[in-house]
């Protein structure tokens, strides 16, 4: 671990990730879909660097009732649900508990969609190359749900991109996505945040600001840069 570099912040990680994706999207009708919240600063940097449209795809982790940080699956819009092997049953989790957690997280997806998008319609993904971007991937449950949502919305190609993820998770994602781009694949992986010098929680307000900047950039044709808070930290 000591020999591997860390990212300064999400903005820097996104710019580096864009370099790894440039060849994949050249000549394509591509769009960046960031996973809120932490994936949005990374996705913003990718989109602005590559001159692509930015939008969001909201999926939510299903956490173990007694240990919410431990993912037992994920849900996404359109009835998408991904469960870890053995769920229900794993660590005593019942079907009723899975349903209750899923209902709560689907409600949160709806809240965030209203907050972030307002009246703006979801982008049409049919026939397009979709780049699903997050700030890091741990178990892969939420990203697998995102891949399934993009498939159901008839994306032509679905690429997964993140600055860091463990090797086993990347292997699983390669079996479901059309391509995977990842800058670091440390064998000793404990949490996404350990690979960043600065890993503050991304706020709803930051997500809204970055989306507004990206959408304004597409409308005016002028590329905007990351807000100073990300650039200077």
C-alpha positions, 0 to 999 in steps of 0.5 A, a space after each residue: 500500500 505504501 508504494 501506491 500513490 493516492 489521489 489528491 482529491 476527486 477533481 484530480 482523480 477525475 482528470 486522470 481518469 479522463 486520460 484513461 477513457 479518451 480512446 474509448 469515447 473518441 468518435 462516440 455519442 457518449 455521455 458521462 453518468 455520475 453516481 451521486 454523491 461522491 461520483 459527481 465531482 469525478 464525473 464532472 472532471 471527466 466530462 469537462 476534460 473530454 468535452 462530454 455531457 454530464 448527467 447522473 444515475 442514482 443507485 443506492 446501496 442496501 446496507 446490513 441492518 445492524 451494519 449499514 456500511 456493509 453492502 448486501 445489495 443495491 437498488 436503482 430506478 425501474 425496479 432494478 435490484 442486485 443482491 449479494 449471493 446468499 441474500 436473504 439469509 446472509 448474516 440472518 437478514 430476512 426477506 422482510 428486512 430486504 424489502 424494508 431496506 429497499 423501500 427506504 432506499 428507493 424513496 431516497 432515490 426519488 428524493 435525490 432525483 427531485 432535488 438534483 434534476 428538478 423538472 429536467 428530464 432524464 437523458 435518452 441513453 438509447 444507442 449511446 455509449 454510457 460512462 458510469 463514473 464513481 469515486 471508487 468501487 468497493 463491493 461493486 453492488 451499486 455499480 452493477 445496479 447502475 449497469 443494469 439500469 443503463 442496459 434497460 434504458 437501451 444504452 449501446 455500450 456501458 463502460 464502468 470507470 472509477 479511480 480505484 477498486 479492488 481486483 476482485 470487484 473489477 473482475 466481476 464488473 468486467 463480466 457485466 460491463 462492456 469495458 472497465 477503466 480503473 487507475 488503481 487496483 490495490 490488492 489490500 483494499 479496505 475503503 475508497 477513502 484510504 486512496 484519497 488525501 482529501 475525501 470529504 463527504 460530497 454535499 447535495 449542494 455541491 452535486 447541484 452546483 456541478 450539474 448546473 455548471 455542466 448543463 450550462 457548459 453544454 448550453 453555451 459551448 464554454 467548458 467550465 472548471 471545477 469550483 475552487 473548493 475542489 481545485 485547491 484542496 
